Amino acid sequence: MSAEDLEKYETEMELKLYREYRDVVGLFKFVIETERRFYLTNDYELKVHSLQGEVFFEVTMADAWVWDMYRPARFVRQVRVLTFKDVNVEELAKSELELPQDDAGFGR
């Protein structure tokens, strides 16, 4: 597989992921972002832990969707994330749920 073929494949996968995100975002209430992943969920719990002077976060989510183009299935029943990095939690506003219907920003 050439570098050009690989780039084309990754572009197609990103476009497919974006389209799936566009189709499912309206089903969820929260966006949770960690240093490794981006999640959509309706139910989460965030705990802050301190162990030997180190602070870390534990996020659990139920019935979530994960932005990851390399996963064969992006809907997950249960997610538990432990991280020493920041966790960003946002509640989606209705205006944020209305995404453009075209594929602007992605090469065709």
C-alpha positions in Angstrom: 0.0 0.0 0.0 1.5 3.3 -1.0 1.5 6.4 1.1 -1.1 8.0 -1.2 -3.4 5.0 -0.8 -3.0 5.2 3.0 -3.8 8.9 3.0 -6.9 8.3 0.8 -8.0 5.5 3.2 -7.6 7.7 6.3 -9.5 10.6 4.6 -12.3 8.3 3.7 -12.4 7.0 7.3 -12.4 10.5 8.7 -15.3 11.4 6.5 -17.2 8.3 7.5 -16.6 9.1 11.2 -17.8 12.7 10.7 -21.0 11.6 9.0 -21.7 9.1 11.8 -21.0 11.9 14.4 -23.4 14.2 12.6 -26.1 11.4 12.6 -25.7 10.6 16.3 -24.9 13.9 18.1 -28.6 14.8 18.6 -29.0 11.6 20.7 -26.7 12.9 23.4 -26.6 15.6 26.1 -22.9 15.8 27.0 -19.5 15.9 25.4 -16.6 14.6 27.4 -13.1 15.1 26.2 -10.0 13.6 27.6 -6.4 13.7 26.3 -7.0 10.5 24.3 -10.7 10.4 23.3 -13.8 12.4 22.6 -17.1 11.0 23.9 -20.8 11.7 23.6 -23.0 10.5 26.4 -26.2 11.2 28.4 -25.0 9.9 31.7 -21.6 10.3 33.3 -19.9 10.4 36.7 -16.7 12.3 37.4 -14.6 11.6 40.5 -11.4 13.3 41.5 -9.0 11.1 43.4 -5.8 11.9 45.2 -3.2 9.2 45.9 0.2 10.0 47.4 -0.1 13.6 46.4 -1.0 12.9 42.8 -4.4 13.9 41.6 -6.2 11.9 38.9 -9.7 11.8 37.4 -12.1 8.8 37.0 -14.9 9.3 34.5 -17.5 6.6 34.0 -20.1 6.8 31.2 -23.0 4.6 30.2 -24.2 4.2 26.7 -21.6 6.4 25.1 -20.4 7.0 21.6 -16.6 7.4 21.1 -14.8 9.4 18.3 -12.3 6.9 17.2 -12.0 6.0 13.5 -10.0 2.8 14.3 -12.7 1.2 16.4 -15.0 -1.2 14.6 -17.9 -0.2 16.9 -18.2 3.3 18.4 -21.2 2.7 20.6 -20.1 1.4 24.0 -22.3 0.2 26.8 -19.9 1.2 29.7 -16.7 3.3 29.7 -14.3 4.0 32.5 -11.5 6.4 31.9 -8.6 7.1 34.4 -6.4 10.1 33.6 -3.9 12.4 35.2 -4.7 15.0 32.5 -7.6 17.4 32.2 -11.2 16.2 31.6 -13.5 18.6 29.8 -17.3 18.1 30.2 -19.7 20.2 28.3 -23.5 20.1 28.1 -24.6 20.4 24.5 -26.9 23.3 23.6 -29.6 22.8 21.1 -27.9 25.1 18.6 -24.8 22.9 18.8 -26.9 19.8 17.8 -27.8 21.3 14.5 -24.9 20.5 12.3 -24.5 21.4 8.6 -25.9 18.7 6.4 -23.1 18.9 3.8 -19.6 17.5 4.3 -17.8 20.9 4.3 -14.3 20.7 5.4 -13.6 17.2 4.1 -11.9 16.6 0.8 -14.1 14.9 -1.8 
